[in-house]
């Protein structure tokens, strides 16, 4: 019996050691994927390809990193709303232009697209602390612009972008009118247990069971579930029920945590939506949902 317990302990220890090594070595490559396999890091297209009026905006994050972004304006005299869009972890902002083109058409909005550090033409290497600084730089730029209605800035984040957007919205209750989250995870800690099932006992978010001894080696935990209830602004949750990457229950858990303290939360699911195509499969219902949300919480009062 004693030898069996010893073997079990050694086995668990071995798994922990291997898991720790894998997390330390590979975590940035799992969380941040600036370059898609077989595709150059450079932008494949620009907004001009979609006949969108835009400007290249260069920013400096608080730590000095130089960032690139696109500000895409709906029309010369159109002042809002303005969507500050944070993308998923893979690829760059050029890969989201078809979505943004449709967003501008359906929502009659301006869109600001930020390249996280290490993505697109932005300098640096991605990290949670760094990207948080990048997001703040983008928002600070927007609130200084004179060609938009700064009272109607809405943060929109998909997947990783939802984690980024939640942090930014929480920190800026006086600058962000509302938050939209689509197919966002509760935390990278929970996602690690999904992507590497043999580590579930050793890693996880605040609600996970087990010793979670590997949590401390994760450099970008993005614990959205732990701060979502601190967001005071209205939140729209858009959940694709066929999400093959982030289990849809993550969005439900985020909503349930948020609504405990924030009554201005709305959860809408889309039965055929997958991780990247909910905006497409959701059709008119998807855009109508967002439009109604914007009309209610980022209205044009002028």
ZITA-V847088 format. One record per residue. N is the residue number from 1. RES is the residue in one small letter. PSI is psi in whole degrees, -180 to 180 (* if undefined). D_FIRST is the distance of its C-alpha to the first C-alpha in Angstrom with 2 decimals. Layout:
n=<N N>
res=<RES RES>
psi=<PSI PSI>
d_first=<D_FIRST D_FIRST>
//
This chain:
n=<1 2 3 4 5 6 7 8 9 10 11 12 13 14 15 16 17 18 19 20 21 22 23 24 25 26 27 28 29 30 31 32 33 34 35 36 37 38 39 40 41 42 43 44 45 46 47 48 49 50 51 52 53 54 55 56 57 58 59 60 61 62 63 64 65 66 67 68 69 70 71 72 73 74 75 76 77 78 79 80 81 82 83 84 85 86 87 88 89 90 91 92 93 94 95 96 97 98 99 100 101 102 103 104 105 106 107 108 109 110 111 112 113 114 115 116 117 118 119 120 121 122 123 124 125 126 127 128 129 130 131 132 133 134 135 136 137 138 139 140 141 142 143 144 145 146 147 148 149 150 151 152 153 154 155 156 157 158 159 160 161 162 163 164 165 166 167 168 169 170 171 172 173 174 175 176 177 178 179 180 181 182 183 184 185 186 187 188 189 190 191 192 193 194 195 196 197 198 199 200 201 202 203 204 205 206 207 208 209 210 211 212 213 214 215 216 217 218 219 220 221 222 223 224 225 226 227 228 229 230 231 232 233 234 235 236 237 238 239 240 241 242 243 244 245 246 247 248 249 250 251 252 253 254 255 256 257 258 259 260 261 262 263 264 265 266 267 268 269 270 271 272 273 274 275 276 277 278 279 280 281 282 283 284 285 286 287 288 289 290 291 292 293 294 295 296 297 298 299 300 301 302>
res=<x x x x x x x x x x x x x x x x x x x x x x x x x x x x x x x x x x x x x x x x x x x x x x x x x x x x x x x x x x x x x x x x x x x x x x x x x x x x x x x x x x x x x x x x x x x x x x x x x x x x x x x x x x x x x x x x x x x x x x x x x x x x x x x x x x x x x x x x x x x x x x x x x x x x x x x x x x x x x x x x x x x x x x x x x x x x x x x x x x x x x x x x x x x x x x x x x x x x x x x x x x x x x x x x x x x x x x x x x x x x x x x x x x x x x x x x x x x x x x x x x x x x x x x x x x x x x x x x x x x x x x x x x x x x x x x x x x x x x x x x x x x x x x x x x x x x x x x x x x x x x x>
psi=<-45 -40 -35 -43 -37 -42 -40 -42 -44 -40 -45 -41 -39 -42 -42 -42 -47 -43 -42 -44 -42 -42 -43 -42 -34 -5 -41 -35 -25 -38 -41 125 76 -27 124 146 128 3 136 155 -29 156 132 -32 170 170 -23 -32 -29 15 41 137 123 167 145 127 125 130 164 123 167 -22 11 -5 134 129 146 147 166 132 117 116 137 -48 161 -40 10 124 -2 176 165 124 123 104 128 123 176 -178 -22 138 -164 -177 -24 -29 -6 8 -33 -42 -45 -39 -45 -37 -45 -36 -45 -34 -9 55 166 157 132 121 118 133 114 157 135 -7 148 -126 6 145 177 -175 141 144 163 -48 -43 -46 -32 -41 -39 -46 -40 -39 -40 -45 -43 -36 -46 -43 -14 -9 145 -2 13 164 102 -9 -5 38 123 129 132 119 135 133 -120 -38 -29 -38 -44 -48 -34 -45 -47 -45 -42 -41 -14 62 -22 -4 -24 127 -36 167 135 126 135 123 53 149 160 -42 158 -30 -43 -38 -33 -39 -25 -43 -30 78 -31 -7 2 -33 -20 -6 147 168 -170 -25 -2 151 167 172 -24 41 -14 -7 -36 -13 -6 119 -20 74 -27 64 70 -37 -26 -11 -8 -31 0 -3 122 -22 161 145 132 124 120 115 121 118 -9 18 118 -7 -56 117 130 -24 -24 -43 -38 -41 -40 -44 -46 -37 -41 -42 -12 -33 -10 106 -15 53 139 129 125 127 158 109 -32 3 130 -177 -42 -11 16 -37 -26 -50 -24 -20 -147 -32 -38 -51 -35 -38 -46 -41 -45 -38 -45 -40 -32 -42 -7 57 159 103 1 *>
d_first=<0.00 3.79 5.45 5.08 6.31 8.61 9.90 10.60 12.38 14.28 15.25 16.59 18.32 19.84 21.20 22.66 24.31 25.74 26.87 28.50 30.30 31.54 32.79 34.53 36.20 37.10 37.48 41.27 41.68 39.70 41.53 44.99 46.67 50.31 51.08 50.43 49.60 52.90 54.96 56.70 56.01 59.71 60.98 61.82 64.48 66.05 67.29 70.70 69.48 69.10 72.47 70.90 72.72 70.44 70.36 68.00 66.71 65.29 63.32 61.76 58.47 58.27 56.55 59.35 57.79 60.49 59.82 61.64 62.25 64.65 66.70 67.99 70.85 71.80 75.55 77.80 78.52 75.16 73.36 70.13 67.49 65.67 62.15 59.95 57.60 54.19 52.77 49.38 47.36 48.64 52.13 55.08 57.70 59.89 57.37 57.93 61.71 62.09 60.15 62.22 65.46 64.70 63.57 66.93 68.79 67.03 66.62 69.74 67.83 67.63 64.37 62.98 60.40 58.45 56.85 53.77 53.63 52.69 53.96 57.33 59.87 58.09 57.04 53.72 50.09 48.36 46.05 45.57 47.65 50.30 50.69 50.95 53.87 55.34 55.38 57.12 59.72 60.49 60.95 63.05 65.27 65.78 66.79 69.50 71.06 74.41 74.46 71.73 71.21 68.54 67.87 66.50 63.74 60.73 57.41 55.85 52.42 50.45 46.70 46.29 49.89 48.94 46.57 49.39 51.93 49.95 49.67 53.37 54.52 52.60 54.19 57.69 58.58 62.27 62.43 60.45 61.80 58.85 55.63 54.71 51.14 50.31 46.86 45.25 41.55 39.94 38.59 37.64 34.16 33.82 35.45 33.02 30.18 32.41 33.49 30.02 27.68 24.48 25.46 25.98 23.08 24.42 28.13 30.53 33.49 33.84 32.68 29.56 26.06 23.32 23.58 26.45 25.99 28.20 31.15 32.67 33.31 35.38 39.01 40.62 38.62 41.73 40.37 43.13 41.30 41.39 45.16 46.65 47.45 49.48 51.94 55.11 57.06 57.05 54.30 54.46 51.20 51.71 48.71 48.54 46.31 45.69 44.48 42.25 41.13 40.73 39.37 42.32 40.17 40.40 44.14 43.73 41.37 43.88 46.70 44.98 44.25 47.83 49.67 48.21 50.72 53.11 55.09 56.77 53.90 54.29 51.64 52.93 50.90 52.11 50.58 51.24 50.60 48.21 47.18 50.39 52.92 52.89 56.31 57.60 56.12 56.87 60.58 63.20 60.80 58.79 61.93 63.46 60.37 60.61 64.39 64.26 61.68 63.93 67.01 65.39 63.70 65.69 69.13 72.41 74.29 77.30>
//
